[in-house]
């Protein structure tokens, strides 16, 4: 493999990982506020289907993304309403919505299967795209990739460097203490659950408009569950989540290369590699192996590494809070 081929593969990994990064950032925002949105898989399927249909009918990929965001936000709103006002299990509501989204997307999208439609245009950044190696990888992409990169930076800054981010984290960690300081916990949970769901919807639309162009039944099936796993792997951090999404994308790229190298091996073996990796990573994150590795590092770097490799969820995640 020459350098040009390697750069092409790295650029492809970033491109195919971008929608997953967007979904992970959205779910990270939601879960840091204290709500678990398990509807991701169904939400992404519906957003991929509806976003493609709207883009096809309007001949505008941007309206397709708006439609996808609306679908994702609507699914998330149902989860928030069920949890905050009806006091029912967030897990149960999200799981039912996932099943509904899967079946509904297959039914409503059956007349649009494998129809060519509009795609996100390529958008190389002048000057920067001409830089050696990094120019081709980071700046010779499209708007979805650039949005994913900027989203990770903004989400990290918002969560860790702003007063609003502190209030969000307080709603997911210690809602009683946050409420005592004047934070409207349930209002924030509504806001960030819907906002996170809209990003998940954008991710779903990105698959049908930018990665796997068009629509077919089960278009993004399984990727919502992968996004949920990556949120855990990333320690509920947008930076860690982005790294997890890139790792998943890299594993899929490696499995593709291995398929070409060893054609006698059944394809299903290589297709299973990314899923096996995620399971292994989740077991690793749930053990004390990471803590032992961190303790071997220089003391000055240990606090930063522990924040990066955080494996404990927000303390109030999945719970309801009654504002007295």
Secondary structure, 3 states (H helix, E strand, C coil): CCHHHHHHHHHHHHHHHHHHHHHHHHHHHHHHCCCCCCCHHHHHHHHHHHHHHHHHHHCCHHHHHHHHHHHHHHHHHHHHHHHHCCCCCHHHHHHHHHHHHHHHHHHHCHHHECCCCCCCCEEECCCHHHCCCHHHHHCEEEHHHHHHHHHHHHHHHHHHHCHHHHHHHHHHHCHHHHHHCCCCHHHHHHHHHHHHHHHHHHHHHHHHHHHCCCECCCCCCCHHHHHHHHHHHCCCCHHHHHHHHHHHHHHHHHHHHHHHHCCCCCHHHHHCHHHHHHHHHHHHHHCCHHHHHHHCCCHHHHHHHHHHCCCCCCCCCCCCCCCC
